[in-house]
Amino acid sequence: MKKLINTAQSVVDEALSGMAAAHPSLRVHERVVYRASGPRAGKVGLVSGGGSGHEPLHAGFVGYGMLDAACPGEVFTSPVPDQIIEATRAVDGGAGVLHIVKNYTGDVLNFEMAAELCDDVEVASVLVDDDVAVEDSLYTAGRRGTGATLFVEKIAGALAEQGAPLAEVARVAAEVDERSRSFGIALTSCTTPAAGKPTFDLPEGEVELGIGIHGEPGRRRAAMASAHELATVAMEAIHGDLPLAGDLLVMVNGMGGTPLMELYVTFAEVEAFVRGKGARVTRSLVGNYVTSLDMQGFSVTVCRLDDELTRLWDAPVDTPGLRWGR
């Protein structure tokens, strides 16, 4: 295993230290990443979190127009309730706090416990469960939360920035999740620093269809195929669950080890598929946003937009991982 780390035990803390040093707009304290300028009186606070190894999700999306705080756990491990409680109280500006939670059992349980213990703060939660690959997985009851988490954080973050009340921010966050679907494909496994070896065995010449973001199994294995064929598998799975129609926000997301050139090749195939169904890609992202350490592969996330969601997506954002309009 070759990794640019010091020790497997210190990698998360040292990465957060580097993030704080590189981005003065952020403050890191006790494994929580905050906006250095927060909280803002009267604004709904947004808190999310999950295991490390998915960077820039979540800490990279702390900043104007998105999250107020992120709680990173150990690699592929949920944050503990104490982190979430500290973050929730710290970002409350008197208007309440929204927890954005990916549907992984550990995340769900720990965010629920934290919300119950924060009886001095009004807390609402939205569960992201956009992955159409499997109904249940090794780590979930129900669908996994993957790429749509970014969409929820961006759009709910924009609404909170504009001063909307907690109930409205929570409603729109849930609507984004309902309108979004994802599907992922792995070309290789990933290697966690602590294990020092691939998380699962994936022979040369095969791919895993329908992966999550921790290397957990997907729908099935198949022979390696062209970008056109793999993109078609992903898009047919999404279209079969939520028919593509109207204006779409589409993200082709790298899993951490995929060259950008290959992601653009894949995006061209995805866009052609969408056009073939009579829909339109009107907003898009291509790059590494919700990764799985060094895995090669990609995921596609689609959200059916309306005028309100488009306006909120276009609103200014200024974070380490996403920036426009300011």
C-alpha positions in Angstrom: 0.0 0.0 0.0 1.4 3.4 -1.0 -0.5 6.3 0.6 0.6 9.9 1.4 0.0 9.7 5.1 2.0 9.6 8.4 0.1 7.0 10.3 -3.2 5.3 9.8 -4.3 6.4 13.2 -3.6 10.1 12.7 -4.8 10.5 9.1 -8.2 12.1 9.9 -7.0 14.6 12.4 -4.0 15.6 10.2 -6.3 16.0 7.2 -8.6 18.3 9.1 -5.6 20.3 10.3 -4.5 20.7 6.7 -7.9 21.7 5.7 -8.1 24.4 8.4 -4.7 25.7 7.4 -5.6 25.8 3.7 -9.0 27.5 4.2 -9.1 30.3 6.7 -12.9 30.5 6.3 -13.1 27.3 8.3 -12.5 26.5 11.9 -11.8 23.0 13.2 -12.4 22.1 16.9 -12.8 18.7 18.4 -13.4 16.9 15.1 -16.0 19.4 13.9 -15.5 21.7 11.0 -17.3 25.1 11.3 -17.6 28.3 9.3 -15.2 30.6 11.0 -17.7 33.4 10.8 -20.7 31.6 12.3 -23.3 31.3 13.7 -25.5 34.0 12.2 -28.4 35.2 14.3 -31.8 34.3 12.8 -30.4 31.9 10.2 -31.2 28.1 10.2 -28.0 26.1 10.8 -27.2 23.1 8.7 -25.2 20.2 10.1 -24.2 17.1 8.3 -21.5 14.4 8.7 -20.4 10.9 8.2 -17.3 8.8 7.9 -14.2 10.3 6.4 -12.9 9.1 3.1 -15.6 10.7 1.0 -13.9 14.1 0.5 -14.8 16.8 -0.3 -18.1 15.6 1.3 -18.9 16.8 4.0 -16.3 19.2 5.4 -15.5 20.6 2.0 -19.0 21.8 1.7 -18.9 24.0 4.9 -19.3 27.6 4.0 -21.6 30.3 2.6 -24.6 28.8 0.9 -24.1 25.3 2.2 -23.3 23.7 5.6 -22.6 25.5 8.9 -20.8 22.6 10.3 -19.7 19.0 9.4 -18.9 16.1 11.7 -16.2 13.8 10.2 -15.9 10.3 11.7 -13.0 7.9 11.3 -12.6 6.5 7.8 -15.9 5.0 6.8 -17.2 5.3 10.3 -20.0 7.4 11.6 -19.4 10.5 13.8 -20.2 10.0 17.4 -23.2 11.8 19.0 -21.0 14.1 21.1 -19.6 15.6 17.9 -23.0 16.2 16.5 -24.3 17.7 19.7 -21.4 20.1 19.9 -21.9 21.1 16.2 -25.7 21.6 16.6 -25.5 23.9 19.6 -22.6 25.8 18.1 -24.3 26.7 14.8 -27.8 27.5 16.3 -28.5 31.2 15.6 -31.9 31.0 17.3 -33.8 29.7 14.2 -33.1 26.0 14.7 -30.8 23.5 13.0 -31.4 21.0 10.2 -29.5 17.7 10.3 -28.8 16.3 6.8 -28.3 12.5 7.3 -27.2 9.9 4.7 -29.1 6.7 5.1 -26.4 4.5 6.7 -27.5 2.9 10.0 -24.7 4.3 12.1 -25.2 7.8 10.8 -29.0 7.6 11.4 -28.7 6.2 14.9 -26.1 8.7 16.0 -27.9 11.7 14.5 -31.1 10.6 16.1 -29.5 10.3 19.5 -27.8 13.7 19.2 -31.1 15.3 18.2 -32.9 13.9 21.2 -30.2 15.1 23.5 -30.2 18.6 22.1 -33.4 19.5 23.8 -32.3 23.2 24.0 -32.2 23.5 20.2 -35.0 23.1 17.7 -33.8 20.3 15.4 -35.3 18.9 12.2 -33.8 16.1 10.1 -33.9 15.0 6.5 -32.8 11.5 5.5 -31.1 11.2 2.1 -31.8 7.8 0.4 -31.2 8.3 -3.3 -29.4 5.1 -4.3 -31.5 2.9 -6.6 -29.0 0.0 -6.7 -30.4 -2.0 -3.8 -33.3 -1.8 -1.4 -31.1 -2.7 1.6 -27.4 -3.0 1.9 -24.8 -4.3 4.4 -25.0 -1.0 6.2 -28.6 0.2 5.7 -32.3 -0.6 6.1 -33.6 0.9 2.9 -31.7 2.7 0.2 -28.4 4.2 0.8 -27.7 8.0 0.8 -25.0 8.9 -1.7 -24.6 11.7 -4.3 -27.9 13.5 -3.7 -26.5 14.5 -0.3 -24.6 17.2 -2.1 -27.8 18.4 -3.9 -29.6 18.6 -0.6 -26.8 20.5 1.2 -26.5 23.0 -1.7 -30.2 23.7 -2.2 -31.2 23.7 1.5 -28.1 25.7 2.2 -29.2 28.4 -0.2 -32.7 28.6 1.2 -31.3 28.9 4.8 -29.0 31.6 3.7 -32.0 33.6 2.4 -33.6 33.4 5.9 -36.2 30.8 5.4 -37.6 29.2 8.5 -36.6 25.7 9.7 -39.8 24.0 8.5 -39.4 25.4 5.0 -35.7 24.5 4.7 -36.6 20.9 5.9 -39.5 20.7 3.4 -37.3 21.7 0.4 -34.5 19.4 1.6 -36.9 16.5 1.6 -38.2 17.4 -1.8 -34.7 17.4 -3.3 -34.2 13.9 -1.9 -37.5 12.8 -3.4 -36.6 14.1 -6.8 -33.1 12.6 -6.9 -31.7 9.2 -7.8 -28.2 7.7 -8.0 -26.3 4.7 -9.2 -22.6 3.9 -8.9 -20.2 1.5 -10.6 -16.7 0.4 -9.3 -13.8 -0.5 -11.6 -11.6 -1.2 -8.6 -11.9 -1.6 -4.9 -10.6 1.0 -2.4 -8.0 0.7 0.3 -8.5 2.1 3.8 -5.4 3.3 5.6 -6.0 1.1 8.6 -6.6 -2.2 6.6 -3.8 -1.6 4.1 -5.4 -3.8 1.5 -8.4 -3.6 -0.8 -11.7 -3.5 0.9 -13.0 -6.2 -1.5 -11.7 -8.4 -4.3 -12.6 -7.3 -7.8 -10.7 -9.2 -10.4 -9.2 -7.5 -13.4 -11.7 -7.4 -16.2 -14.7 -7.2 -13.9 -16.8 -4.3 -12.5 -19.2 -4.0 -9.6 -22.6 -2.5 -10.6 -24.5 -0.6 -8.0 -21.9 0.1 -5.4 -22.3 2.4 -2.4 -19.5 4.7 -1.2 -17.8 2.2 1.2 -17.0 -0.6 -1.2 -20.1 -2.5 -0.2 -21.5 -4.9 -2.8 -23.9 -3.7 -5.5 -26.4 -5.5 -7.6 -24.0 -7.8 -9.4 -20.7 -8.3 -11.0 -20.2 -8.0 -14.8 -17.4 -7.9 -17.3 -15.6 -4.6 -17.9 -17.3 -2.7 -20.7 -17.1 0.6 -22.6 -18.1 3.9 -21.0 -21.2 3.9 -23.2 -22.3 0.5 -21.9 -21.5 1.3 -18.2 -23.2 4.7 -18.4 -26.2 3.1 -20.0 -26.5 0.6 -17.1 -26.5 3.4 -14.6 -28.9 5.6 -16.5 -31.4 2.7 -17.1 -31.4 1.9 -13.4 -32.2 5.6 -12.6 -34.7 6.0 -15.4 -36.4 2.8 -14.4 -37.0 4.2 -10.9 -37.7 7.8 -11.6 -38.5 8.5 -15.3 -36.3 11.2 -16.7 -38.3 14.2 -17.7 -38.1 18.0 -18.0 -35.0 19.9 -16.7 -32.4 17.9 -14.9 -29.5 18.5 -12.6 -26.9 15.8 -13.3 -23.7 15.0 -11.5 -21.1 12.5 -12.8 -19.1 11.9 -9.7 -15.7 10.3 -9.5 -15.1 7.8 -6.7 -11.6 9.2 -6.0 -9.3 7.4 -8.4 -10.9 8.2 -11.8 -9.2 10.6 -14.2 -11.3 13.6 -15.1 -11.0 12.8 -18.8 -12.9 9.5 -18.2 -15.6 11.3 -16.2 -16.1 13.7 -19.1 -16.4 10.7 -21.5 -19.0 9.3 -19.2 -20.8 12.6 -18.9 -21.1 12.8 -22.7 -22.8 9.3 -22.6 -25.1 10.4 -19.8 -26.2 13.6 -21.5 -26.9 11.6 -24.7 -29.0 9.2 -22.8 -31.0 12.0 -21.2 -31.6 13.7 -24.5 -32.7 10.4 -25.9 -35.5 10.2 -23.3 -36.7 13.7 -24.2 -35.3 15.4 -21.1 -32.6 18.1 -20.8 -29.5 18.5 -18.7 -29.8 22.1 -17.7 -27.4 22.1 -14.7 -24.4 19.8 -14.2 -21.3 18.8 -12.2 -18.4 16.6 -13.3 -15.7 15.8 -10.9 -14.8 14.2 -7.5 -17.5 15.3 -4.9 -18.6 12.2 -3.0 -15.6 9.8 -3.2 -14.7 6.4 -1.8 -11.0 7.0 -1.0 -8.9 5.8 -4.0 -11.6 3.8 -5.8 -11.8 3.9 -9.6 -15.3 4.2 -10.9 -18.2 6.7 -11.0 -21.7 7.5 -9.8 -24.4 9.4 -11.6 -27.0 11.4 -9.6 -30.0 13.0 -11.3 -32.5 15.5 -9.8 -35.6 16.6 -11.5 -35.6 20.4 -11.2 -38.4 22.9 -11.0 -38.0 26.7 -11.1 -37.5 27.0 -7.3 -34.9 24.3 -7.1 -33.1 25.8 -10.1 -33.0 29.2 -8.5 -31.7 27.8 -5.3 -29.0 25.7 -7.1 -27.8 28.8 -8.9 -27.6 30.9 -5.7 -24.1 31.9 -4.7 -22.0 29.3 -2.8 -18.5 29.6 -1.4 -17.0 26.5 0.1 -13.7 24.6 -0.5 -15.5 22.0 -2.6 -18.1 24.1 -4.4 -17.9 27.8 -5.4 -19.8 30.1 -7.7 -21.6 33.5 -7.8 -19.5 35.4 -5.2 
